Amino acid sequence: MEVLPATMDHLESYKDFLLACLNSGIKKYEIPLQDPKSYLNKIVSHTIEDFLPNDWPKTSTFFCIENNEILGAIRYRHGTTPYIERVVGHVGYETKPTARGKGVAKFMLSWLQQNVITQTVIITCESNNLASRKVIESCSAKFINEIYSHEKSAEVMRYKLPGFK
């Protein structure tokens, strides 16, 4: 496994990743599947642009790849907003359903800490997502609190995640 910046070279594997994630219930991938090429291009451009729509910070996306297959995706938001602080955190990730339980999420998050994150950031997960809680806690994150997110209609656990770069 290796973690690489998302590029247009990953398009075919990205389509498979999107479809697998959507079929597993990750609804946010409905829109990207309508035009995967344009969506991947947008993700790639968000890594290099300083200003994004709606005052959203620059966001770097990386793929965990093995044998040309995307096993997971991880994002790092380079700034902060109240929405980032309270709902989605500075880091977000998904693991392809067929790769779950194989250490992909921990591998990606540890890689991000070692190679990208330079300071302590916020990472969140829904309270009922035990797998994500275990990944986050295994990467030395410290629990802050649990809040109800109206945006997600769920309880969200907030953590401080250290960077080691």
C-alpha positions, 0 to 999 in steps of 0.5 A: 500500500502507498498513499499518493496525491490524487491525480487525473491518472487515477480516474479509472480506479476512482470510478470503481471506488466511487461506485463501491462506496455509494453502493455501501451507503455513502450517499455523498458519492451520488453526485461525483458518479454523475461525472467522475472525471469533472469531480476528480479534476475539481478535487485535484484543483482544490489541492492547488487553489488558495481560495475555494467557493464559499470561503472553504480552505484549500483541501488536499486529497490523497488515495491509498493505492495497492495494485492500481486499486484505490482502497481509500481516500483521505482529505486534509483541510488546510484551514478552519471554519466553524463547520470544520471545527464542529462537524467534519474536522480537518481530516476526512476519509473513506475506505472502500468496502472491500478493504475495510477491516484491513488497516487501510484507514489507520495506514492513511491517517498515520501517513497523513500525520507523518507527512502532511499535518504540522500541528494539532487539528480536529478530527470527528466521527459519528458516535456510532462509527466504532471503526472510525473511533478506533482508528482515530484513537489509535493515532494518538487523538485525544477526545474533546467532546461529543456534540449533536450535529444538526447538519448530520442529524447525529452525535459527533465525537470531536478529537484533537489529532496531533501532526508529527511532520 
